[in-house]
Amino acid sequence: MTDMDPIGGGPAAISDDYAEGIAGSIAAEAVQRAVRVAWMAVLLGIVVQLLTIAFALGFGAGWPGVAVLADFAQGVSWAILVCIGLAVGTVAGRDRSLVMGLLGLLSGPVAWGLAKGAQRTVQAALGLTPAGIDGFFYLVCAIRGAEYAALGALLGYLSQREVTGIRSYLLLGAVVGLAAAAAMTGLNLWRAAQTGAAIPAARLVGVAVNELVFPIGCALVICVALRMKRLVGLH
């Protein structure tokens, strides 16, 4: 039996145990990070929906009534899923920017699809007509993937370099949010032109506010999660 035989307790066995310990530590940290991000994401989803409603009312839209419950179901579930998807990537030790970019590329459209499903479920339960699933929905999914791939990659770049300043994350979220707001507002105007249906100003403002504020909030959620890691000593 050689000294490299894992059964004999040699270096190979020690190496395997060490690797398993590292993997277990990373998995535990990923779970802890996801739990911290989850409750902050719930608050983010609620705040974004409240802001969207406030701006819409300010631009002359009427109170949405019980339909607001479906919008909250979509907004909160979307916030939880996409923010957790990005947060898990922050535990990557190497190539974090690539890992978080890929997670954003996947979690963006998947989270949007699941959030839309939550909205449709609540709408059906309330006796409302569920939001339609058409080519426009899939186009939005594609844009979500590109948006959160970019956001994830940039957040990964900052986090791997131990940047935890709120200003950096706020600026990053604002840049991505402005681009997303412009893209989604333009996409809605294009769809309106194609279908011949007018879009109320309140709806366009609501779309722009949602698209601008959410990436900022998601970036700040990741920032706070990283700062909490330092406070509790999880290095």
Disulfide bonds with the S-S distance in Angstrom:
none
